[in-house]
Amino acid sequence: MKSFVEAMQQQNASLVQQNNVISQRLGVARMSAQTSQLQYLMAMHQLNGTRATAGLSQVQEWSLESFLQYRPAKFNGKKSPNEVDQWMRDMERIFMLRGAQ
């Protein structure tokens, strides 16, 4: 019985360690996604500034209601890296569609 308990404790310790590694990787993925999102928003802001400076068409104000008509997916930060990439592509598509108007 003692060896069984020791084996279970070792297995538990191993699972805790694996959970910690996975949690750290998830944290890194979240930070990467947030950094990518911030870089994208900064690039869009810079592009809008370049358009205004070059005398090109001004970007019109965009209301929340207008944005929500595109039915954007909600991002809660608890997604896999692939789901985050898909969310970013969806956001880019919405902004591109809006820019084409």
C-alpha distances in whole Angstrom, upper triangle without the diagonal:
4,5,5,6,9,10,11,12,14,15,16,18,20,21,23,24,26,27,29,30,31,33,35,36,37,39,41,42,43,45,47,48,49,51,52,53,55,57,58,59,61,63,64,65,67,68,70,71,73,74,76,77,79,81,79,78,76,73,73,71,68,67,63,64,66,63,61,63,61,58,56,52,50,48,45,44,41,41,41,43,45,45,47,49,50,51,53,55,56,57,59,60,61,63,65,66,67,69,71,72
4,5,5,6,9,10,11,12,14,15,17,18,20,21,23,24,26,27,29,30,31,33,35,36,37,39,41,42,44,45,46,48,49,51,52,54,55,57,58,60,61,63,64,66,67,69,70,72,73,75,76,78,79,78,77,75,72,72,70,67,66,63,64,66,62,60,63,61,58,56,52,50,48,45,43,40,41,40,42,44,45,46,48,50,50,52,54,55,56,58,60,61,62,64,66,67,68,70,72
4,5,5,6,9,10,10,12,14,15,16,18,20,21,22,24,26,27,28,30,32,33,34,36,38,39,40,42,43,45,46,48,49,51,52,54,55,57,58,60,61,63,64,66,67,69,70,72,73,75,76,78,76,75,74,70,71,69,66,65,62,63,65,61,59,62,60,57,54,51,49,47,44,42,39,40,38,40,42,43,44,47,48,49,51,53,54,55,57,58,59,61,63,64,65,67,69,70
4,5,5,6,9,10,10,12,14,15,16,18,20,21,22,24,26,27,28,30,32,33,34,36,37,39,41,42,43,45,46,48,49,51,52,53,55,57,58,59,61,63,64,65,67,68,70,72,73,74,76,74,73,72,68,69,67,64,63,59,61,62,59,57,59,57,54,52,48,46,44,41,40,36,37,36,38,40,41,42,44,46,46,48,50,51,52,54,56,57,59,60,62,63,65,66,68
4,5,5,6,9,10,10,12,14,15,16,18,20,21,22,24,26,27,29,30,31,33,35,36,37,39,40,42,43,45,46,47,49,51,52,53,55,57,58,59,61,62,64,65,67,68,70,71,73,75,73,72,70,67,67,65,62,61,58,59,60,57,55,58,56,53,50,47,45,43,40,38,35,36,35,37,39,40,41,44,45,45,47,49,50,51,53,55,56,57,59,61,62,63,65,67
4,5,5,6,9,10,10,12,14,15,16,18,20,21,23,24,26,27,29,30,31,33,35,36,38,39,41,42,43,45,46,48,49,51,52,54,55,57,58,60,61,63,64,66,67,69,70,72,74,72,71,69,66,67,65,62,61,58,59,61,57,55,58,56,53,51,47,45,42,40,38,35,36,35,37,39,40,41,43,44,45,47,49,50,51,53,55,56,57,59,60,61,63,65,67
4,5,5,6,9,10,11,12,14,15,16,18,20,21,23,24,26,27,28,30,32,33,34,36,38,39,41,42,43,45,47,48,49,51,52,54,55,57,58,60,61,63,64,66,67,69,70,72,70,69,68,64,65,63,60,60,56,58,59,55,54,56,54,51,49,45,43,41,38,36,33,34,32,34,36,37,38,41,42,43,45,47,48,49,51,52,53,55,57,58,59,61,63,65
4,5,5,6,9,10,10,12,14,15,16,18,20,21,22,24,26,27,28,30,31,32,34,36,37,38,40,42,43,45,46,47,49,51,52,53,55,56,58,59,61,62,64,65,67,68,70,68,67,66,62,63,61,58,57,53,55,56,53,51,53,51,48,46,42,40,38,35,33,30,31,30,33,34,35,36,39,40,41,43,45,45,46,49,50,51,53,54,56,57,59,61,62
4,5,5,6,9,10,10,12,14,15,16,18,20,21,23,24,25,27,29,30,31,33,35,36,37,39,40,42,43,45,46,48,49,51,52,54,55,57,58,60,61,63,64,65,67,69,67,66,65,61,62,60,57,56,53,54,56,52,51,53,51,48,46,42,40,38,35,33,30,31,30,32,34,35,36,38,40,40,42,44,45,46,48,50,51,52,54,56,57,58,60,62
4,5,5,6,9,10,11,12,14,15,17,18,20,21,23,24,26,27,29,30,32,33,35,36,38,39,41,42,43,45,47,48,49,51,53,54,55,57,58,60,61,63,64,66,68,66,65,64,60,61,59,57,56,53,54,56,52,51,53,51,48,45,42,40,37,35,32,29,30,29,31,33,34,35,37,39,39,41,43,44,45,47,49,50,51,53,55,56,57,59,61
4,5,5,6,9,10,10,12,14,15,16,18,20,21,22,24,26,27,28,30,32,33,34,36,37,39,40,42,43,45,46,48,49,51,52,54,55,57,58,60,61,63,64,66,64,63,62,58,59,57,54,54,50,52,53,49,48,50,48,45,43,39,37,35,32,30,27,28,26,28,30,31,32,34,36,37,38,41,42,43,45,46,47,49,51,52,53,55,57,58
4,5,5,6,9,10,10,12,14,15,16,18,20,21,22,24,26,27,29,30,31,33,34,36,37,39,40,42,43,45,46,48,49,51,52,54,55,57,58,60,61,62,64,62,62,60,57,57,55,52,51,48,50,51,47,46,48,46,43,41,37,35,33,30,28,25,26,25,27,30,30,31,34,35,35,37,39,40,41,43,45,46,47,49,51,52,53,55,57
4,5,5,6,9,10,11,12,14,15,17,19,20,21,23,24,26,27,29,30,32,33,35,36,37,39,41,42,43,45,47,48,49,51,53,54,55,57,59,60,61,63,61,61,59,56,57,55,52,51,48,50,51,48,46,49,47,44,41,38,36,33,30,28,25,26,25,27,29,30,31,33,35,35,37,39,40,41,43,45,46,47,49,51,52,53,55,57
4,5,5,6,9,10,11,12,14,15,17,18,20,21,23,24,26,27,29,30,32,33,35,36,37,39,41,42,43,45,47,48,49,51,53,54,55,57,58,60,62,60,59,58,55,55,54,51,51,47,49,50,46,45,48,46,43,40,36,35,32,29,27,24,25,23,25,27,28,29,31,33,34,35,37,38,39,41,43,44,45,47,49,50,51,53,55
4,5,5,6,9,10,10,12,14,15,16,18,20,21,22,24,26,27,28,30,31,33,34,36,37,39,40,42,43,45,46,47,49,51,52,53,55,57,58,60,58,57,55,52,53,51,48,48,44,46,47,43,42,45,42,40,37,33,31,29,26,24,21,22,20,23,25,25,26,29,30,31,33,35,36,37,39,40,41,43,45,46,47,49,51,53
4,5,5,6,9,10,10,12,14,15,16,18,20,21,23,24,26,27,29,30,31,33,34,36,37,39,40,42,43,45,46,48,49,51,52,54,55,57,59,57,56,54,51,52,50,47,46,43,45,46,43,41,44,42,39,36,33,31,28,25,23,20,21,21,22,25,26,26,29,30,31,32,35,36,36,38,40,41,42,44,46,47,48,50,52
4,5,5,6,9,10,11,13,14,15,17,19,20,21,23,24,26,27,29,30,32,33,35,36,38,39,41,42,43,45,47,48,49,51,53,54,55,57,56,55,53,50,51,49,47,47,44,46,46,43,42,45,42,40,37,33,31,28,26,23,21,22,20,22,24,25,26,28,30,30,31,34,35,36,38,40,41,42,43,45,46,47,50,52
4,5,5,6,9,10,11,12,14,15,17,18,20,21,22,24,26,27,29,30,31,33,35,36,37,39,41,42,43,45,46,48,49,51,52,53,56,54,53,52,48,49,48,45,45,42,44,44,41,40,42,40,37,34,31,29,26,24,21,18,19,17,19,21,22,23,25,27,28,29,31,32,33,35,37,38,39,41,43,44,45,47,49
4,5,5,6,9,10,10,12,14,15,16,18,20,21,22,24,25,27,28,30,31,33,34,36,37,39,40,42,43,45,46,48,49,51,52,54,52,51,50,46,47,45,43,42,39,41,42,38,37,39,37,35,32,28,26,23,21,18,16,17,16,17,20,21,21,24,25,26,27,30,31,31,33,35,36,37,39,41,42,43,45,47
4,5,5,6,9,10,11,12,14,15,17,18,20,21,22,24,26,27,28,30,32,33,34,36,37,39,40,42,43,45,46,48,49,51,53,51,51,49,46,46,44,42,42,39,41,42,38,37,40,38,35,32,29,27,24,21,18,16,17,17,18,21,22,21,24,26,26,27,30,31,31,33,36,36,37,39,41,42,43,45,47
4,5,5,6,9,10,11,12,14,15,17,18,20,21,23,24,26,27,29,30,32,33,35,36,37,39,41,42,43,45,47,48,49,51,49,49,48,44,46,44,42,41,39,41,41,38,37,40,37,35,32,29,27,23,21,18,16,17,15,16,19,20,20,22,24,25,26,28,30,30,32,34,35,36,38,40,41,41,44,46
4,5,5,6,9,10,10,12,14,15,16,18,20,21,22,24,25,27,28,30,31,33,34,36,37,39,40,42,43,45,46,47,49,48,47,45,42,43,42,39,39,36,38,38,35,34,36,34,32,28,25,23,20,18,15,13,13,12,13,16,17,17,19,21,22,23,25,27,27,29,31,32,33,35,37,38,39,41,43
4,5,5,6,9,10,10,12,14,15,16,18,20,21,22,24,26,27,28,30,31,33,34,36,37,39,40,42,43,45,46,48,46,46,44,41,42,40,37,37,34,36,37,33,32,35,33,30,27,24,22,19,16,13,11,13,12,13,17,17,17,19,21,21,22,25,26,26,28,31,31,32,34,36,37,38,40,42
4,5,5,6,9,10,11,12,14,15,16,18,20,21,22,24,26,27,28,30,31,33,34,36,37,39,41,42,43,45,47,45,45,43,40,41,39,37,37,34,37,37,34,33,36,34,32,28,25,23,20,18,14,13,14,13,13,17,18,17,19,22,22,22,25,27,26,28,31,32,32,34,36,37,37,40,42
4,5,5,6,9,10,10,12,14,15,16,18,20,21,22,24,26,27,28,30,31,33,35,36,37,39,41,42,43,45,43,43,41,38,40,38,36,36,33,36,36,32,32,34,32,30,26,24,22,18,17,13,12,12,10,10,14,15,14,16,19,19,20,22,24,24,25,28,29,30,31,34,35,35,38,40
4,5,5,6,9,10,10,12,14,15,16,18,20,21,22,24,25,27,28,30,31,33,34,36,37,39,40,42,44,42,41,39,36,37,35,33,33,30,32,33,29,28,31,29,27,23,20,18,15,13,10,9,9,8,9,12,13,12,14,17,17,17,20,21,22,23,26,27,27,29,31,32,33,35,37
4,5,5,6,9,10,11,12,14,15,16,18,20,21,22,24,26,27,28,30,32,33,34,36,38,39,40,42,41,40,38,35,36,34,32,32,29,32,32,29,29,32,29,27,24,21,19,15,13,10,10,11,11,11,15,15,13,16,18,18,18,21,22,22,24,26,27,27,29,32,32,33,36,37
4,5,5,6,9,10,10,12,14,15,16,18,20,21,22,24,26,27,28,30,31,32,34,36,37,38,41,39,39,37,34,36,34,32,33,30,33,33,29,29,32,30,28,24,22,20,16,15,11,12,12,11,10,14,15,13,14,18,17,17,20,22,21,23,25,26,26,28,31,31,32,34,37
4,5,5,6,9,10,10,12,14,15,16,18,20,21,22,24,25,27,28,30,31,33,35,36,37,39,37,37,35,32,34,32,30,30,28,30,30,26,26,29,26,25,21,19,17,14,13,9,10,9,8,6,10,11,9,11,14,14,14,16,18,18,19,22,23,24,25,28,28,29,32,34
4,5,5,6,8,10,10,12,14,15,16,18,20,21,22,24,26,27,28,30,32,33,34,36,38,36,35,33,30,31,30,27,28,25,28,28,24,24,27,25,23,19,17,15,11,10,6,8,8,9,8,11,11,9,11,14,13,13,16,18,17,19,21,22,22,24,27,27,28,30,32
4,5,5,6,9,10,10,12,14,15,16,18,20,21,22,24,26,27,28,30,31,33,34,36,35,34,33,30,31,29,28,28,26,29,29,25,25,28,26,25,21,19,17,14,13,9,11,12,12,11,14,14,11,13,16,15,14,18,19,18,19,22,23,23,25,27,27,28,31,33
4,5,5,6,9,10,10,12,14,15,16,18,20,21,22,24,26,27,28,30,31,32,35,33,33,31,29,30,29,27,28,26,29,28,25,25,28,25,24,21,19,18,14,14,11,13,12,11,9,12,13,10,11,14,14,12,15,17,16,17,20,21,21,23,25,26,26,29,31
4,5,5,6,9,10,10,12,14,15,16,18,20,21,22,24,25,27,29,30,31,33,31,31,29,26,27,26,24,25,23,25,25,21,22,24,22,21,17,15,14,11,11,8,11,10,10,8,10,10,7,8,11,10,9,12,14,13,14,17,18,18,20,22,23,23,26,28
4,5,5,6,9,10,11,12,14,15,16,18,20,21,22,24,26,27,28,30,32,30,30,28,25,26,24,22,23,21,24,24,20,21,24,22,21,17,16,14,11,11,8,12,12,13,11,14,13,9,11,14,12,10,14,15,14,15,18,18,18,20,23,22,23,26,28
4,5,5,6,9,10,10,12,14,15,16,18,20,21,22,24,26,27,28,30,29,29,27,24,26,25,24,25,23,26,26,22,23,26,24,23,20,19,17,14,15,12,15,15,15,13,15,15,12,12,15,14,12,15,17,15,15,19,20,18,20,23,23,23,26,28
4,5,5,6,9,10,10,12,14,15,16,18,20,21,22,24,25,27,29,27,27,25,23,25,24,22,24,22,25,24,20,22,24,21,21,18,17,16,14,15,13,16,14,14,11,13,13,10,9,12,11,9,11,14,12,12,16,17,16,17,20,20,20,23,25
4,5,5,6,9,10,11,12,14,15,17,18,20,21,23,24,26,27,25,25,23,20,22,21,19,20,18,21,21,17,18,21,19,18,15,14,14,11,13,11,15,14,15,13,14,13,10,10,12,10,7,11,12,10,10,14,14,13,15,18,18,18,21,23
4,5,5,6,9,10,10,12,14,15,16,18,20,21,22,24,26,25,24,22,20,21,20,19,20,19,22,22,18,20,23,21,21,17,17,16,14,15,14,17,17,18,16,18,17,13,14,16,14,11,14,15,13,13,17,17,15,17,20,19,19,22,24
4,5,5,6,9,10,10,12,14,15,16,18,20,21,22,24,23,23,22,19,22,21,20,22,21,24,23,20,22,25,22,23,19,19,19,17,18,16,20,19,19,16,18,18,14,14,16,15,11,14,16,13,12,16,17,15,16,20,19,18,21,24
4,5,5,6,9,10,10,12,14,15,16,18,20,21,23,21,21,19,17,19,19,17,19,19,22,20,17,19,21,19,20,16,17,17,15,18,16,20,19,19,16,17,17,13,12,14,12,9,11,13,10,9,13,13,11,13,16,16,15,18,20
4,5,5,6,9,10,11,12,14,15,17,18,20,21,20,19,17,15,16,16,15,17,16,19,18,15,18,20,18,19,16,17,17,15,17,17,20,20,21,19,20,19,15,15,16,14,11,13,14,10,10,14,13,11,13,16,15,14,18,19
4,5,5,6,9,10,10,12,14,15,16,18,20,19,19,17,15,18,17,17,19,19,22,21,18,21,23,22,23,20,21,20,19,20,19,23,23,23,21,22,22,18,17,19,17,14,16,17,14,13,17,16,13,15,18,17,16,19,21
4,5,5,6,9,10,10,12,14,15,16,18,17,18,16,14,17,18,17,20,20,23,21,19,22,23,21,23,20,21,21,20,22,21,25,24,24,21,22,22,18,17,19,17,14,15,16,14,12,15,15,12,13,17,16,14,17,19
4,5,5,6,9,10,11,12,14,15,17,15,15,13,11,14,14,14,17,17,20,18,15,19,20,18,20,18,19,20,19,22,21,25,24,25,22,22,22,19,17,18,16,13,14,15,12,10,13,13,9,10,14,12,11,14,16
4,5,5,6,9,10,11,12,14,16,15,15,12,10,13,13,14,16,17,20,19,17,20,22,20,22,20,22,22,21,23,23,26,26,27,25,25,24,21,20,21,19,16,17,18,15,13,16,15,12,14,16,14,13,16,18
4,5,5,6,9,10,10,12,14,14,15,13,12,15,16,17,20,21,24,22,20,23,25,23,25,23,25,25,24,26,25,29,28,29,26,27,26,23,22,23,22,18,19,20,17,15,18,18,14,15,18,17,14,17,19
4,5,5,6,9,10,10,12,11,12,11,10,14,15,16,19,21,23,21,19,22,23,22,24,22,24,25,24,27,26,30,29,29,26,27,26,23,21,22,21,18,18,19,16,14,16,16,12,12,15,14,11,14,16
4,5,5,6,9,10,11,9,10,8,7,10,12,13,16,18,21,18,17,21,22,21,23,21,24,24,24,27,27,30,30,31,28,28,27,24,23,24,22,19,19,20,16,15,17,16,12,13,15,13,10,13,15
4,5,5,6,9,10,10,11,9,9,12,14,16,19,21,24,21,20,24,25,24,27,25,27,27,27,29,29,32,32,33,30,31,30,27,26,27,25,22,22,23,20,18,20,19,16,16,19,17,14,17,18
4,5,5,6,9,8,10,10,11,14,16,18,22,24,26,24,22,26,27,26,28,26,29,29,29,31,31,34,33,34,31,31,31,28,26,27,26,23,23,24,21,18,20,20,16,16,19,17,14,17,18
4,6,5,6,5,7,7,8,12,14,16,20,22,24,21,21,25,25,24,27,25,28,29,29,32,32,35,34,35,32,32,31,29,27,27,26,23,23,23,20,18,19,19,15,15,17,15,12,14,15
4,6,5,6,7,6,8,11,13,16,19,22,24,22,21,25,26,25,28,27,30,30,30,33,33,36,36,37,34,35,34,31,29,30,28,25,25,25,22,20,22,21,17,17,19,17,14,16,17
4,5,8,10,9,12,15,17,20,23,26,28,25,25,29,29,29,31,30,32,33,33,35,35,39,38,39,36,36,36,33,31,32,30,27,27,28,25,23,25,24,20,20,22,20,17,19,20
4,5,9,10,12,16,18,21,24,27,29,26,26,30,30,29,32,31,33,34,34,37,37,40,39,39,37,37,36,33,32,32,31,28,27,28,25,23,24,24,20,20,22,20,16,18,19
4,7,8,11,14,17,20,23,26,28,25,25,29,29,28,32,31,33,35,35,38,38,41,40,41,38,38,38,35,33,33,32,29,29,29,26,24,25,24,21,20,21,19,16,17,18
4,6,9,12,15,18,21,24,25,22,22,26,26,25,29,28,31,32,32,35,36,39,38,39,36,36,35,32,31,31,29,26,26,26,23,21,21,21,17,16,18,16,13,13,14
4,6,9,12,15,18,21,22,19,20,23,23,22,26,25,29,30,31,34,34,38,37,38,36,35,34,31,30,29,28,25,25,24,22,20,20,19,16,15,16,13,10,11,11
4,6,9,12,15,19,20,17,18,21,22,21,25,24,27,28,29,32,32,36,35,36,34,34,33,30,29,29,27,24,24,24,21,19,20,18,15,15,16,13,10,12,12
4,7,9,12,15,17,14,14,18,18,18,21,20,23,24,25,28,29,32,31,33,31,31,29,27,26,25,23,21,21,20,17,16,17,15,11,12,13,10,8,11,10
4,6,10,13,14,11,12,16,16,17,20,19,23,24,25,28,29,32,32,34,32,32,30,28,27,26,24,22,22,21,18,17,18,15,12,14,13,10,9,12,10
4,6,10,11,10,11,14,15,16,18,18,21,22,23,25,27,30,30,32,31,31,29,27,27,26,23,21,22,20,17,17,18,15,13,15,15,11,11,14,12
4,7,8,6,7,10,11,12,15,14,18,18,20,23,24,27,27,29,29,28,26,24,24,23,20,19,19,17,14,15,15,12,10,13,12,9,10,13,12
4,5,5,6,9,10,12,14,14,17,17,19,21,24,27,27,29,29,29,26,24,25,24,20,20,21,18,15,17,17,14,13,16,15,11,14,16,14
4,5,5,6,9,10,11,11,14,14,16,18,21,23,24,27,27,26,23,22,23,21,18,18,19,17,14,16,17,13,13,16,15,13,15,18,16
4,5,5,6,9,10,11,14,15,18,20,23,25,25,28,28,28,25,23,24,23,19,20,21,17,15,18,17,13,14,17,15,13,16,18,16
4,6,5,8,10,11,15,16,18,21,24,26,26,28,28,27,24,23,23,21,18,19,19,16,14,15,15,11,11,14,12,9,13,14,12
4,5,6,8,8,11,12,15,18,20,23,22,24,24,23,21,19,20,18,15,15,15,12,10,12,12,8,9,12,11,9,12,14,13
4,5,5,6,10,11,14,16,19,21,21,24,24,23,20,19,20,18,15,16,16,13,11,14,13,10,12,15,13,12,15,17,16
4,5,8,11,13,17,20,22,24,23,26,26,25,21,21,21,19,16,17,17,14,13,15,13,10,12,14,12,11,15,16,14
4,6,9,12,15,18,20,22,21,23,23,21,18,18,18,15,13,14,13,10,10,12,10,7,10,12,9,9,13,14,13
4,6,9,12,15,18,19,18,21,21,20,17,17,17,14,12,14,14,10,10,13,12,9,12,14,13,13,16,17,17
4,6,9,13,15,16,15,18,18,17,14,13,14,12,9,10,11,7,7,11,10,8,11,13,12,13,16,17,18
4,6,10,12,13,12,14,15,14,11,11,12,10,7,10,11,8,8,12,12,11,13,16,16,16,19,21,21
4,6,9,11,11,14,15,15,11,11,13,12,8,11,13,11,10,14,15,13,15,18,18,18,21,23,24
4,6,8,8,11,12,13,9,8,11,11,7,10,13,11,10,14,15,15,16,19,20,20,22,24,25
4,6,7,11,13,14,11,10,13,14,11,13,16,15,14,17,19,18,20,23,23,23,25,28,29
4,6,9,10,12,10,8,12,13,11,12,16,15,15,18,20,19,20,23,24,25,26,29,30
4,7,9,12,9,9,13,14,12,14,17,17,17,20,22,22,23,26,27,27,29,31,33
4,6,8,6,6,10,10,10,12,14,15,15,18,19,20,22,24,25,26,28,30,31
4,5,5,6,9,10,11,12,14,15,17,18,20,21,23,24,26,27,29,30,32
4,5,5,6,9,10,11,12,14,15,17,18,20,21,22,24,26,27,29,31
4,5,5,6,9,10,11,12,14,15,17,19,20,21,23,24,26,27,29
4,5,5,6,9,10,10,12,14,15,17,18,20,21,23,24,26,28
4,5,5,6,9,10,11,12,14,15,17,18,20,21,22,24,26
4,5,5,6,9,10,11,12,14,15,16,18,20,21,22,25
4,5,5,6,9,10,10,12,14,15,16,18,20,21,23
4,5,5,6,9,10,11,12,14,15,17,18,20,22
4,5,5,6,9,10,11,12,14,15,16,18,20
4,5,5,6,9,10,10,12,14,15,16,19
4,5,5,6,9,10,11,12,14,15,17
4,5,5,6,9,10,11,12,14,16
4,5,5,6,8,10,10,12,14
4,5,5,6,8,10,11,13
4,5,5,6,9,10,11
4,5,5,6,9,10
4,5,5,6,9
4,5,5,7
4,5,5
4,5
4
